[in-house]
């Protein structure tokens, strides 16, 4: 127990986190940078799935927007139990399930998944890797949603119409493979889908003034179209970026194994380019793996505001972490920043600022109180409370501004406009500059004095059914 406490995420400095030995101590049953293991995986000749199985997956994706393969139809090059046990070990030490992608086994499974998806869809892995742990007693699967909406693909230059996100043969340009590492069933949460034929917004898009789920289920009979997709450990499901899906809540009295899964996103390069270059595959370096998993946690952290239970499934005990931990994750990502696609860097920058502001806002929502033994305020207490509140607000401003300035430096452009930004935009126009160099003190002073413009622009609300 003492050793486990010493290895906990909250006790680690950067140099320890960057050490392979640290992660090997947490998951001694997994491999990390093991050349013998990697060579064995690469020399493996067996097909992961038969041509017949891949053809069936393709047919189902085209017909319904989702598909499934049972464990008996798949021959992974790794033992899925070792991955599920690794995720449980990471959870005990305070790390999100997605950090399983630090280990060689996760990348071996990714390579296996690529072989299946290449034959079923023609898409390539884009490095959107996420792991989930659902314990029905304290967490739930994500609520109904689509994986991508126009606001996700339009910044990449893809036209707004949904039709632009499908190829001429009808295959979606983004498809997820969701691999069950433990049995997934209604008692511990499995995935549920709305078939594309029952979803008017699947191809046509979702109107701003209507809820997609209400449109799908405007009549009672429509609920019969919901498809539950339980799979045993080693099985997997597939769904496109437009398929409405969710994980059910599970049974609170359930005492069996939690639902643990690992998902991989596959896309065409024109829709969503790989987050880092494919030359780093099949086994990226440790620092690149750490940068990716840290960024992925930040990438999904904004979902906490609308689906806290689902966010806990992805983040584990880090779901309620401090702004300091979020900053640490961002620093890990920044170490390999230039290795990542510019659009992904910008996306992570925006998410980091959003979650930093949310974190500082929640931490200052309650102000320390001073009271005497009988519950009445002490003499002069109100003045001390005001000073304390102002100090906390200044600290929150500092944290938020640090996040914004760091994010803008990452992307080399002004992202959070106010009057001060606009006045200094010309100074940042030189493309050779590493990023906008602006005074945090000046921006904070401007906000205190009631300068025009808000501290950050209102975030566009994403539809999450």
N, C-alpha and C positions, 0 to 999 in steps of 0.2 A: 504493500500500500504506500509506504514511504517513497519507494522508487517511482510509483505511478504519479504521485503528487509532484515529484521533482521533474518529471517529464511533461507535466501539464502545459498546455499552450500558453497560459497566462504567466508562466514562469520563465519564458524563453526570450533570449536576446537574438538579434539578427544573425550573429555568427553561428549560433547553435542551430537555428532553423535552416541555415544554408549547408549544414553538415549532413552528409549521408548517414553517418553513424547514429545521429539522433533518430532518424526515421527508422533505421534498422532495429533500434532498441524498442521502438513502439510496436513494430510489426516484424518480429524476428522470423516469422514463417513465410515472408514475402521476399522478393528479390529487388535490388535497386542497383542498377549499373553493373549487373552480373553478366559479363561477356559470354560465359559458358551457357547460361540460361538463354540469353538472347540468340546465340548461334543455333541452339537446339530448336527454338521457336521458328527461326527463319528457314531452317532446313526441313521443316515439317512439310510433307507432301500431300497429306489427306485434305480432301475438300471439307470445308466447314459445313456446307449444306449441298444437297444434290441439285442438279439442274432442274429437276421436276419441282423441288421445293421453292427454288428461286423464281421459277416461272409462275408458280401459284401466288407467291407474294406480290409479284408484279401485277398479276391479274386482279387481285383483291384491292391493291392500291388504286388501280385505274377505275375499278367498279365502285368501291365504297370509301376509299380514302384511308383505309387501315387494313392490317393483316396480322397474322400471328403464326409462329412456328413453335411446336412443342419441343421439349428438351430432347426427345428421342430423334428428332429430325436434325439436330445440331451436334457438331463435334468440335467443341472449343479446344484450343491448344492449352488452356489452363483450367485448373479446378475452380469452379465458381465458388465453392465453399471457402477456399482460401481468401478470396476477395471479400466475401461477406464477413468473415472473421476479422479481416484487416479493417474494414469499415467500423466494426464494433469496437476494435481497439482504438482507432482514431477518435471515436466518440467518447470513449472513457477518458481520453487525454485532452479533450476539449477542442478537437479539430473537426471541421465539417466533413461529411462523407465524401465530398468531391476530391478531397486531398488523397483519396485512394489512387488518383492518377499520378501520384509521385512514383508509384511502384511499377516495375517492369510488367507485371501480370496484367495491369490495366491496359497498357499499350499493346500487349500481345492480343488481348481481346479486341482492341480497336482494329488491329490489323486483320483479325478474323472477320470482324463486322464489315470491314471495307470489301473483302472478297465477296460477301453475300450481297452487299448493296451495289457493287459494281455490276453484278449480273442482273439484279432485280430492278435497278433504277438508272444505272449509269452515273450516279452522283459520286462525288468525292468527299472524304471526311473534311469538315471545315474546322475541327477542333472545338466545337461546342459540346464539351464533355461535362456531364453533371451526374452526381450520384445522389440517391435519396434513401432515407431511413424513416420508415413510418412505424411508430409504436402507438397503436390505437388508444392507449391510455393517456397519451400526452401530445400526439400530433396527428395530422390528417394529410391525405393527399391534396394536391392543389385543386382549387375549385375550377369549374368549367372555363375553358379558355381555348383560344387558338394560339399557336406558337408564333405566328407572324401576322402583322397587319400592315397596311400601307405606310404608316409612319416608321416602320422598321426598314422597309426596302427602298422607299423613295430617296432617302439621303445617299444611297449607293448608286443613284442614277437609274434605278428601275422604274418604269412608268407606273402610275398609280393603279390602273386597272388590274384586277386580280388575274386576268388572262395572261398578263405579262410574266406571271410567276409559274407558268406551266409551259412545257415544251410542246412542239407541234404534235408529238405523238401522244400527248395527254398526260405524261408523267410530270409530277410536281418537281420543281427545281430545288425543293428542300424537303427532306424526309428524315425522320428520327427512327433509330433502332433503340428500343428500350429493353434491356436485358435483365431478367429476373435473377438475382443472386440467391434469393431464398424463394420458397413458394409464395406466390401472390394470389390471394383469393379474397372474397368479400369480407371475411372475418378480420383480415389484417390490412385490407385495402388493395384492390387491383384496379387496373384502368378500365374506364368505360368510354364508349365512343358513340357519336351520332353519325350514322352513315351519310355520305355526301348526298345521296338521293333524297334524304329527309331534311336537308339543310339548304335553304334557299340562298344563304349567304356564302356558301362554299365557293362557288364560282363567280357569283354576281357581286360579292362584297356586302358589307354591313352598313346600312344607313345610319347616320349619326343620331337620328331621333327614335331608334327602335333597338330593343335588346335582342341579340341573336338567339338566346335561349327561348325567350317568349315567342319569337317568330317560329322556332322549330316546334314548340309545344303549345300551339294555340288551341289545339283540341286534345281531349283526353286520350283518344286513340293513338296519338302520336308518341306517347310515352312507351308504347310497345316496341318502338323502333330502336330504343337504346340497346346497345350491345355491351355486355360484360365480357371481359377478356382475361379470365384467370389463367395463369400459366405456372407450372412448377419450376423449381430452381433449374436454371440452364435453358429455359424457354425464353422467347422474346416476342415482342409485338413491334409493329411498324405503324407510323402514321405520318401524314403530310403536314405541312405548315398550316393548312387551312382546316384540318379536322378538329372539330370541337371534342375535347376529351378532358377527363378529370379522374382523380382517385377518390373512391368512396371513403367515408369516415372510418370504417372498421367498427368492430364491436368492442366497446369499452371494457367488457369483462373478459376479453380474449387474453389468454396467458401464454400462447404459443410464441413461435419465433416472429420477430418483427418483419415487415416487408422491406427488403433491401434491394435496390436496383441501380443499374449503371446505364446511362443513356449516351448515345453518340449522334451528333447531327451530321448529315451529309447533304451537300448542296452542289450546284453548278457555280463556277467561278464568277459568272456575270451576276448571279443573284446574291450570293454571300461568299466572298473569297475566303480561303483558309486563313485563320487568325494568324498563323505563322507559316512560313514556306514549307512545302512538302519535303524538301530536301532533308529536314530534320528528322523525318520518320525513317524507320518504324520506332526507334527508341530515342527520343529527344534527351538532351543533357538535363541533369538535375535542376540547374538554375532556370532552364526554360520551362520545365514542368512546374516548378514552384511558382514562376511568374504567371503561368496559365491558370493554375487552380486558384491562386489568390485573386486574379482578375475575375474569374468566373463567379466567385463568391460575391464580389462587388457588383458584378453584372446583374445578378439576380436579387441583390439586397433590397432594391427599390420595391419589390413585390411585398415586402413586409407590411407596408401601409394598408394594402387591400386584402391580404390573406396571410395573417400572422401564423395560423396553424400550418399552412402550406410552406411558408418560409422556414418554420422550425424543422420541417421534414428535410429541407435542403441544407440548412445551416447547423442543425443540431444545437449543442449548448452555446454555440457562438451567435445564436439568433438574438440574444440580448446583450451583445458585447458592447464595449465602450468605443467612443470615437478613436481612442488610442489604438485599439486593435485594428480598426478599419484603416487607420493611417499606416500601421505596420504592413498590412496586406498590400496597400498601395505602394509602399516603398519596395516591397519584394517585386512587384510587377515592374516598377520603374527601373530596376537593375537590368532588365532585358527589354526595355521599352522599344528600342529600335528594331528588334527582331519581329515585331508584330505589325500587322497590316494597319495603315493609317486610319482607316475607318473604325477598326476595332479599338485603337488607342483613343479615338475621340469618344466612342461610346462609353468606354470605361471611365474616361475623364468626367463625362457628364454624370455617370452613375455615382462616382466617388463624391462629387460635390453634393449631389442630391442626398445621399445617405449621411454624409458628414453634417449637413445642415439639419437633417431630421434628428440625428443623434444629439447634436448640441442643443437643439430646441427642446427635446424631451428631457435632457438633463437639467435644463434651467426652468422647467415648468413648475417645479416646486421650490420655494425659497425657504432657507432655514428659518426656524422660528425661535424666538427667545421668549420665555415665560417664567414667571416665578412659581414657587411651589403650589400656590393656590390657583394657578392658571391665568393670572392677569399679566399684562405686558409690563416689563421692567421700565424704570425711568430711563428715558433716552433710547429705548429699544427701537422705536420707529425710525430714528435717524440711522442707527446701526444697520437696520434691515435695508434701508434705502442704499447705504454704501455697499452692503453685501450684494444686493441685487444688481447694482451698477457694475460691480467688479465681475460678477458672473456673466452679465451681458457682454462686457468687454472681452472676457475670455472666450465666450461663444463666438463673438465677432471675429476674434483672432483665428479660431479654429476654422470657421467657415471661409474666411478670406485666404488662409493658408491653403485650404483645399482648392479654392478657385484659382489662385495663382499657380499652384502646382499643376492643376489640370491644364491650364492654358499654356504653361511652359511645355508640357508633354506634347501638345498638339501644334504648338507654334502659331497660334492664332487667338484672337480675342473671341471668347465664347459667351461671356456674361456682361452684356452691355448695360452701362449707365452713362451719365454725362461725362464722368471722368474717363471711362473707356473710350468714348467717342473722341474726346479731345486728344487722346494719346494714340489713337489707332494708326495715324500716319507714322508714328515713331516705330511701329512694329511691322511696317510693311516690307522691310528688307527680308527676303526669303532666306538669307544666310544666317539670320538671327536664330538662336536656339529657342527663343520664345519671348513673349512680351514681358518686359521688365518694368513693373509698375510698383509704386510705393504702397505697401500695405497700410502704413500709417496714414497716408493721404486719403486712401479710400475709406478707412475707418473714421477719420475726422469728418469727411464729407457726409457720411451717414449720420453721425451725431448732430451735425449742423442742419440736417433736414434737406440735404442737396437733392436735386431732381433725380428721378429714376429710382428704381428699387434696387436692393442689394443683389438680387438675381432675378432673372425673368421667370414668369409663371410657367411651370412645367406643363407641357401638353399632356392631358390625361389620356392614358391608353385604355382602350376598351378591354375589360377583362370579365366578361359575361358572368 
